[in-house]
Amino acid sequence: MNINNPAGMEIGRAPPPTEVKVWDPLVRIFHWSLVLSFLVAWISADEWDRLHEWAGYAVGGLIAFRLVWGIIGTRYARFSNFVHGRDTVIGYLKDVFSLRAKRYLGHNPAGGFMIVVLLVMLSILFGTGYMLLPDAYGDADWLEEIHEAVANLTLVLVGLHVLGVIFTSLQHGENLVRSMFTGKKRAQ
């Protein structure tokens, strides 16, 4: 045993990190700002029109940012890192339900699919909401029904997203919500 090196580690070598940075600050700010904006829009829908409109504008601006950041952003923020084909997503979901899903450092295939679906739904929600403004299409009942139906479906999808995060956190023994605050995940 070497007194100067009791652990037997190579001198000059640092131990491997236990955590790695995955989510950059812009992804985390985007995520929680979108959560807050959607929540405010949902709560204010029938009572506070101006607040509802401003929350909708925030959602629209956040979506525009995320589309750009999904192309030019950091490694794990890029769509090319987490958007997978149908067969990969279905295969991953089968593995999830058989409790043998592979752990991903970034988004897993189901999470990536959910991100795309939520961005599409929120874009439709923003578009139909914008069209309901008085200077656009005004009081079109059919448009308002579509807007409300998309909002309700989006809320269901958000619930599925939260359940997926909880299930994946339990399955892989890591707190994914914490990682969306800190930006860090377990290295191995």
C-alpha positions in Angstrom: 0.0 0.0 0.0 1.3 3.4 -0.9 1.1 5.9 1.9 0.9 8.8 -0.6 -1.8 7.1 -2.6 -4.0 5.0 -0.2 -6.9 4.5 -2.6 -4.6 3.0 -5.2 -5.6 5.6 -7.8 -3.3 6.7 -10.6 -1.6 9.9 -9.5 -2.7 12.9 -11.5 -6.0 11.3 -12.6 -9.3 12.7 -11.3 -12.1 10.3 -10.5 -14.9 10.2 -13.1 -17.7 12.7 -12.4 -20.7 11.4 -10.6 -22.9 13.9 -12.4 -22.8 15.5 -15.8 -24.4 18.7 -17.1 -27.2 17.7 -19.5 -29.8 20.5 -19.6 -28.4 24.0 -20.4 -29.9 27.0 -18.6 -31.9 28.0 -21.7 -33.6 24.6 -21.9 -34.4 24.8 -18.2 -35.7 28.4 -18.3 -37.8 27.5 -21.4 -39.3 24.4 -19.7 -40.4 26.1 -16.5 -41.5 29.3 -18.3 -43.7 27.2 -20.6 -45.1 25.3 -17.6 -45.9 28.7 -15.9 -47.3 30.3 -19.1 -49.6 27.3 -19.9 -50.8 27.2 -16.3 -51.6 30.9 -16.2 -53.4 30.6 -19.6 -55.4 27.7 -18.3 -56.4 29.3 -15.0 -57.2 32.7 -16.7 -59.2 31.3 -19.6 -62.7 32.3 -18.7 -62.0 35.1 -16.2 -59.2 37.3 -17.2 -59.0 37.9 -20.9 -55.9 40.2 -21.0 -53.9 37.9 -18.7 -55.0 34.9 -20.8 -53.9 36.7 -24.0 -50.5 37.6 -22.6 -49.9 34.1 -21.3 -50.8 32.9 -24.8 -48.2 35.3 -26.3 -45.6 34.0 -23.9 -46.4 30.4 -25.0 -46.0 31.5 -28.7 -42.7 33.2 -28.0 -41.4 30.3 -26.1 -42.3 27.9 -28.8 -40.6 30.0 -31.4 -37.5 30.1 -29.2 -37.5 26.3 -28.7 -37.8 25.6 -32.4 -34.7 27.7 -33.0 -32.8 26.2 -30.0 -33.8 22.8 -31.2 -31.7 23.4 -34.3 -28.7 25.5 -33.0 -28.8 24.7 -29.3 -26.5 22.6 -27.1 -26.2 18.8 -27.7 -29.1 17.6 -25.6 -31.4 20.5 -26.7 -31.1 19.6 -30.4 -34.0 17.8 -32.0 -31.4 15.6 -33.8 -30.5 14.3 -30.4 -33.9 13.1 -29.3 -36.4 12.9 -32.2 -36.5 9.3 -33.2 -38.5 7.3 -35.7 -41.8 5.5 -35.0 -40.2 2.1 -34.6 -37.7 3.3 -32.1 -40.4 5.0 -30.0 -42.6 2.0 -30.1 -39.7 -0.3 -29.2 -38.8 1.9 -26.3 -42.4 2.0 -25.0 -42.5 -1.9 -25.2 -39.2 -1.9 -23.1 -40.7 0.5 -20.6 -43.8 -1.6 -20.0 -41.6 -4.7 -19.7 -39.5 -2.8 -17.2 -36.3 -3.1 -19.2 -36.0 0.3 -20.8 -32.6 1.7 -21.5 -31.6 4.8 -19.6 -30.8 7.9 -21.7 -28.7 10.8 -20.6 -30.8 13.2 -22.6 -34.4 12.6 -23.6 -35.5 9.0 -24.2 -37.4 8.3 -27.4 -40.8 8.5 -25.7 -39.9 11.8 -24.1 -38.7 13.1 -27.4 -41.9 12.1 -29.1 -43.9 13.8 -26.3 -41.9 17.0 -26.7 -42.7 17.1 -30.4 -46.4 16.4 -29.8 -46.6 19.1 -27.0 -44.9 21.6 -29.3 -47.4 20.9 -32.1 -50.4 21.0 -29.8 -49.2 24.3 -28.1 -48.6 25.8 -31.6 -52.2 24.9 -32.6 -53.4 26.3 -29.3 -51.5 29.5 -29.9 -52.7 29.8 -33.5 -56.3 29.2 -32.7 -56.1 31.6 -29.7 -54.5 34.3 -31.9 -57.3 33.8 -34.5 -59.9 34.4 -31.8 -58.6 37.9 -31.1 -61.1 40.6 -32.1 -58.9 41.9 -35.0 -58.5 38.4 -36.5 -61.5 36.1 -36.8 -63.3 37.4 -33.8 -66.1 35.4 -32.3 -66.1 32.3 -34.4 -67.8 29.7 -32.2 -66.2 26.8 -34.1 -62.8 28.2 -33.6 -63.3 28.7 -29.9 -64.5 25.0 -29.6 -61.3 23.9 -31.4 -59.2 26.1 -29.1 -60.9 24.6 -26.0 -60.6 21.0 -27.2 -56.9 21.4 -28.0 -56.4 23.0 -24.6 -58.1 20.1 -22.9 -56.2 17.5 -24.9 -52.9 19.4 -24.2 -53.7 19.2 -20.5 -54.2 15.4 -20.8 -50.8 15.2 -22.6 -49.1 17.2 -19.9 -50.5 14.8 -17.3 -49.1 11.9 -19.4 -45.8 13.7 -19.6 -45.7 14.1 -15.8 -46.6 10.4 -15.3 -43.8 9.4 -17.7 -41.3 11.5 -15.8 -42.4 9.9 -12.5 -42.3 6.4 -13.9 -38.9 6.9 -15.6 -37.5 8.5 -12.4 -38.6 5.4 -10.4 -37.4 2.9 -13.0 -33.9 4.4 -13.3 -33.6 5.6 -9.7 -33.0 9.3 -10.5 -35.0 12.4 -9.9 -35.7 13.8 -13.4 -37.6 16.8 -12.0 -34.5 17.8 -10.0 -32.4 17.5 -13.1 -34.6 20.0 -14.9 -33.8 22.5 -12.1 -30.1 21.7 -11.7 -29.3 20.7 -15.3 -27.4 17.7 -14.0 -28.0 14.0 -14.2 -26.2 11.0 -12.9 -23.2 10.1 -15.1 -23.7 6.3 -15.1 
